[in-house]
């Protein structure tokens, strides 16, 4: 909550956009969503830019059906999108991951 309040205060004072924020409720939810293969897909897609699903699968050396499943999950959470031509893109220049691990009281 403190971080969200800081972002809102900064936006209010400066008018600068702060980008998108994604929240995972638990570490389990984060790791279930961001598997190593999905992370590799995200990195590759960010590196190659706009690409078809088949082209992305070829770049990754993976089966098209499996890449489609992973891309669908990443699209559902908002980390990747399809452009006007229907190609897959990462709409973010930088993706920063930050989390806290706090001891139980």
C-alpha positions in Angstrom: 0.0 0.0 0.0 2.9 2.4 0.8 4.4 1.9 -2.6 1.1 2.5 -4.3 0.6 5.7 -2.3 4.1 6.8 -3.3 3.3 6.3 -7.0 0.1 8.2 -6.7 1.7 11.1 -4.9 4.5 11.2 -7.5 2.1 11.2 -10.4 0.0 13.8 -8.8 3.0 16.1 -8.1 4.8 15.6 -11.4 2.2 14.5 -13.9 4.7 11.8 -15.1 3.2 8.5 -16.2 4.5 5.6 -14.1 3.8 2.7 -16.4 1.8 -0.4 -15.8 1.9 -2.3 -12.6 1.1 -6.0 -12.2 0.5 -7.5 -8.8 0.7 -11.2 -7.9 -0.9 -12.0 -4.6 1.5 -14.8 -3.7 4.9 -16.0 -4.8 3.2 -19.2 -5.9 1.0 -17.2 -8.2 4.0 -15.3 -9.6 6.0 -18.5 -10.3 3.0 -20.4 -11.7 2.5 -17.5 -14.2 6.1 -16.7 -14.9 7.6 -20.1 -15.6 11.1 -20.3 -17.0 9.8 -20.9 -20.6 7.4 -18.0 -20.3 10.2 -15.7 -19.1 12.3 -16.9 -22.1 9.4 -16.1 -24.4 9.0 -12.6 -22.9 12.7 -11.9 -23.3 12.9 -13.2 -26.8 9.8 -11.3 -27.9 11.1 -8.1 -26.4 14.4 -8.7 -28.3 12.9 -9.5 -31.7 10.0 -7.1 -31.6 6.7 -7.7 -33.5 6.6 -11.3 -34.7 4.1 -13.9 -35.7 3.4 -16.9 -33.4 5.2 -19.3 -35.8 8.1 -16.9 -36.0 8.3 -16.7 -32.2 8.1 -20.5 -31.9 10.9 -20.8 -34.5 13.0 -18.2 -32.6 12.5 -20.1 -29.3 13.0 -23.6 -30.9 9.7 -24.7 -29.5 6.4 -26.2 -30.6 3.9 -23.7 -31.9 1.1 -25.1 -29.8 3.1 -24.8 -26.6 4.2 -21.3 -27.5 0.6 -20.3 -28.2 -0.4 -21.6 -24.7 2.3 -19.6 -23.0 1.6 -16.5 -25.1 -2.0 -16.7 -24.2 -1.3 -16.8 -20.4 1.1 -13.8 -20.8 -1.5 -11.9 -22.8 -4.2 -12.6 -20.2 -2.1 -11.0 -17.5 -1.2 -8.1 -19.7 2.5 -8.7 -20.3 2.3 -9.1 -24.0 -0.2 -8.0 -26.7 -1.0 -8.3 -30.3 -0.4 -5.4 -32.6 -2.7 -4.1 -35.4 -1.3 -6.8 -37.8 -2.0 -9.6 -35.3 1.7 -10.1 -34.4 2.9 -10.5 -30.9 4.7 -7.7 -29.1 5.9 -6.6 -25.6 4.4 -3.2 -25.1 7.0 -2.3 -22.5 10.6 -1.1 -22.9 11.6 -2.1 -19.4 10.1 -4.8 -17.2 11.1 -4.5 -13.5 10.2 -7.1 -11.0 10.2 -6.3 -7.3 8.9 -8.3 -4.3 9.4 -8.5 -0.6 9.7 -11.6 1.5 8.7 -10.9 5.1 9.0 -13.2 8.1 5.7 -14.2 9.6 4.9 -12.4 12.9 
